Amino acid sequence: MKRADVVEFFRLLAEDNPHPETELESVNDYTLLVAVVLSAQATDAGVNKATRALFAQVDTPQKMVALGLDGLKQHIRTIGLFNNKAKNVIALSEALIADHGGQVPEDRDALEKLPGVGRKTANVVMNVAFGHETFAVDTHIFRVGNRTGLARGKTPNTVESVLERVVPQPFRLHAHHWLILHGRYICKARRPECWRCPVEHLCPFRPKTPPPPQKAASV
């Protein structure tokens, strides 16, 4: 995609959604980290439903360790892979207490050393909690980047590196939110809603998906 088209691409997404935010609910940096870890292979809505009561009770790694593995499992049992995720959350909570004074570190390498935290999770926390210009490439961003030609790559890391190179200011801080939300609600995997896409004219994807047929009006 040409630089002028990239600028126009993000300008239009920003115009459509001036203040994009993560849809994961949290009360502080720690609960954000936990929510992102729990969201792997799960929907944000499902995670939010499971964590509202949890985060009302547990908002520090110390409280999470005190809750314990079985107690945590009871809260998150509706989330996919909850057994393994619960083990990771307890382990990362213990690591935060032992290595970081109970605080979430503002460092991507340190975050990636925590149990259950990969590059995507670390990038989300760095962006949302600390305001760093990072690009957390999930399945939505991977699809949008390749489908639109904005950032093509065979792996999430490749797509991330392309985004690092091509996304201009002043769009870098919120770029990954715009792309995630665009992929989640418009540029869907099975049936992209091209007829209501604000950047359709910049996208080489073919065939364009037509709008659904209108229901006949009742007489």
C-alpha positions as CSV (number, residue, x, y, z in Angstrom):
1,M,0.0,0.0,0.0
2,K,1.3,3.4,-0.9
3,R,2.2,5.8,1.9
4,A,-0.5,8.3,0.9
5,D,-3.0,5.4,1.0
6,V,-1.8,4.3,4.4
7,V,-2.3,7.8,5.8
8,E,-5.8,7.9,4.3
9,F,-6.5,4.4,5.6
10,F,-5.9,5.4,9.2
11,R,-7.4,8.8,8.8
12,L,-10.7,7.2,7.8
13,L,-10.6,4.6,10.6
14,A,-9.9,7.4,13.1
15,E,-12.7,9.5,11.7
16,D,-15.1,6.6,12.1
17,N,-13.9,5.9,15.7
18,P,-11.9,8.8,17.1
19,H,-11.2,7.3,20.5
20,P,-10.7,3.5,20.2
21,E,-10.2,1.5,23.4
22,T,-9.7,-2.1,24.3
23,E,-12.9,-4.0,25.0
24,L,-11.4,-5.9,27.9
25,E,-12.5,-4.6,31.2
26,S,-10.0,-4.0,34.0
27,V,-9.5,-1.9,37.1
28,N,-5.7,-1.4,37.0
29,D,-2.5,-2.5,35.2
30,Y,-2.5,-5.9,36.9
31,T,-6.0,-6.8,36.1
32,L,-5.5,-5.7,32.5
33,L,-2.5,-8.1,32.3
34,V,-4.6,-10.9,33.7
35,A,-7.5,-10.1,31.4
36,V,-5.3,-10.2,28.3
37,V,-3.7,-13.5,29.4
38,L,-7.2,-15.0,29.8
39,S,-8.4,-13.6,26.4
40,A,-6.2,-16.0,24.4
41,Q,-8.5,-18.1,22.2
42,A,-11.5,-16.5,23.9
43,T,-13.8,-13.6,23.3
44,D,-13.4,-10.3,25.1
45,A,-17.1,-10.5,26.1
46,G,-16.6,-13.9,27.6
47,V,-13.6,-12.8,29.5
48,N,-15.4,-9.7,30.8
49,K,-18.3,-11.8,32.0
50,A,-16.0,-14.1,33.9
51,T,-13.8,-11.4,35.4
52,R,-16.2,-8.8,36.7
53,A,-16.8,-10.6,40.0
54,L,-13.2,-11.7,40.1
55,F,-11.7,-8.2,39.7
56,A,-14.2,-6.8,42.3
57,Q,-12.5,-9.2,44.8
58,V,-8.9,-9.5,43.4
59,D,-7.0,-6.6,42.0
60,T,-3.4,-7.3,43.1
61,P,-1.0,-10.3,42.6
62,Q,-1.0,-10.8,46.3
63,K,-4.8,-11.2,46.4
64,M,-4.6,-13.5,43.5
65,V,-2.1,-15.8,45.2
66,A,-4.2,-15.7,48.3
67,L,-7.3,-16.7,46.3
68,G,-5.4,-19.7,45.0
69,L,-5.6,-21.9,42.0
70,D,-8.9,-23.6,42.8
71,G,-10.6,-20.3,43.7
72,L,-9.4,-18.7,40.5
73,K,-10.7,-21.7,38.5
74,Q,-14.2,-21.2,40.0
75,H,-14.3,-17.7,38.6
76,I,-13.0,-18.4,35.1
77,R,-14.3,-21.9,34.4
78,T,-16.5,-20.5,31.5
79,I,-13.4,-19.4,29.6
80,G,-11.7,-21.8,27.2
81,L,-8.5,-23.5,28.5
82,F,-9.2,-22.2,31.9
83,N,-7.2,-24.8,33.8
84,N,-3.9,-23.9,32.1
85,K,-4.7,-20.2,32.1
86,A,-5.4,-20.3,35.9
87,K,-2.0,-21.9,36.5
88,N,-0.3,-19.2,34.4
89,V,-2.2,-16.4,36.2
90,I,-1.1,-17.8,39.6
91,A,2.5,-18.3,38.4
92,L,2.8,-14.8,36.9
93,S,1.3,-13.3,40.1
94,E,4.0,-15.0,42.1
95,A,6.6,-13.8,39.7
96,L,5.4,-10.2,39.9
97,I,5.6,-10.4,43.7
98,A,9.1,-12.0,43.7
99,D,10.7,-10.1,40.9
100,H,8.8,-6.8,40.5
101,G,7.5,-5.8,43.9
102,G,4.0,-6.7,42.9
103,Q,4.0,-4.2,40.1
104,V,3.5,-4.8,36.4
105,P,6.8,-3.9,34.7
106,E,6.9,-1.3,32.0
107,D,9.2,-3.4,29.9
108,R,8.3,-5.7,27.1
109,D,11.1,-8.2,27.7
110,A,10.3,-8.4,31.4
111,L,6.6,-9.0,30.6
112,E,7.4,-11.7,28.1
113,K,9.3,-13.6,30.8
114,L,6.2,-13.9,32.9
115,P,4.3,-17.2,32.7
116,G,1.6,-17.2,30.0
117,V,2.7,-13.9,28.5
118,G,3.7,-13.8,24.9
119,R,4.7,-11.0,22.6
120,K,1.1,-10.1,21.7
121,T,0.0,-9.9,25.4
122,A,3.1,-7.8,26.3
123,N,2.4,-5.4,23.4
124,V,-1.2,-4.9,24.5
125,V,-0.1,-4.2,28.1
126,M,2.6,-1.8,26.9
127,N,0.1,0.1,24.8
128,V,-2.9,0.2,27.0
129,A,-1.3,0.4,30.4
130,F,1.7,2.5,29.6
131,G,1.0,4.3,26.3
132,H,3.7,2.8,24.2
133,E,3.3,2.7,20.4
134,T,3.1,-1.1,20.0
135,F,1.3,-3.3,17.6
136,A,-0.3,-6.4,19.1
137,V,-0.9,-8.7,16.2
138,D,-3.8,-11.0,16.9
139,T,-5.9,-13.0,14.3
140,H,-7.9,-9.9,13.4
141,I,-4.8,-7.7,12.7
142,F,-3.1,-10.5,10.9
143,R,-6.1,-10.9,8.6
144,V,-6.7,-7.2,8.0
145,G,-3.0,-6.5,7.4
146,N,-2.8,-9.2,4.7
147,R,-6.2,-8.8,3.2
148,T,-6.0,-5.0,2.7
149,G,-2.3,-5.0,1.7
150,L,-1.5,-2.7,4.6
151,A,1.0,-5.2,6.2
152,R,1.5,-8.5,4.5
153,G,3.3,-11.3,6.2
154,K,3.2,-15.0,6.8
155,T,3.7,-14.7,10.6
156,P,2.4,-12.3,13.2
157,N,5.9,-11.1,13.9
158,T,6.4,-10.2,10.2
159,V,3.1,-8.3,10.1
160,E,4.1,-6.5,13.3
161,S,7.5,-5.5,11.8
162,V,5.7,-4.1,8.7
163,L,3.3,-2.1,10.8
164,E,6.2,-0.7,12.8
165,R,7.7,0.5,9.6
166,V,4.6,1.8,7.7
167,V,2.2,3.3,10.3
168,P,2.7,7.0,10.5
169,Q,2.1,9.6,13.2
170,P,-0.4,10.6,14.5
171,F,-1.9,7.2,14.2
172,R,0.7,4.9,15.8
173,L,-0.7,4.9,19.4
174,H,-4.2,3.7,18.5
175,A,-3.4,1.8,15.3
176,H,-3.7,-1.7,16.7
177,H,-7.1,-0.9,18.3
178,W,-8.4,0.5,15.0
179,L,-7.2,-2.6,13.2
180,I,-8.5,-5.1,15.8
181,L,-12.0,-3.5,15.9
182,H,-12.1,-3.2,12.1
183,G,-11.3,-6.9,11.9
184,R,-13.7,-7.9,14.6
185,Y,-16.8,-6.0,13.3
186,I,-16.3,-5.2,9.6
187,C,-13.4,-7.1,8.0
188,K,-14.6,-10.4,9.3
189,A,-13.0,-13.7,8.4
190,R,-15.8,-15.5,6.7
191,R,-17.9,-12.7,5.4
192,P,-16.3,-9.2,5.5
193,E,-18.9,-6.5,5.4
194,C,-17.3,-4.6,2.5
195,W,-20.5,-2.6,1.8
196,R,-20.1,-0.6,5.1
197,C,-16.3,-0.5,5.2
198,P,-14.9,3.1,5.3
199,V,-11.6,2.0,3.6
200,E,-13.2,-0.3,1.0
201,H,-11.9,1.8,-1.9
202,L,-8.3,1.4,-0.6
203,C,-8.5,-2.4,-0.3
204,P,-7.6,-4.8,-3.1
205,F,-9.6,-7.7,-1.6
206,R,-11.8,-9.4,-4.2
207,P,-14.6,-10.3,-4.5
208,K,-16.2,-7.5,-2.5
209,T,-18.9,-8.9,-0.3
210,P,-22.3,-7.4,-1.3
211,P,-24.8,-6.2,1.3
212,P,-27.4,-8.8,2.5
213,P,-30.7,-8.8,0.6
214,Q,-33.4,-6.5,1.9
215,K,-36.4,-8.2,3.3
216,A,-39.6,-7.5,1.3
217,A,-41.8,-5.0,3.0
218,S,-45.0,-6.5,4.4
219,V,-48.2,-5.3,2.8
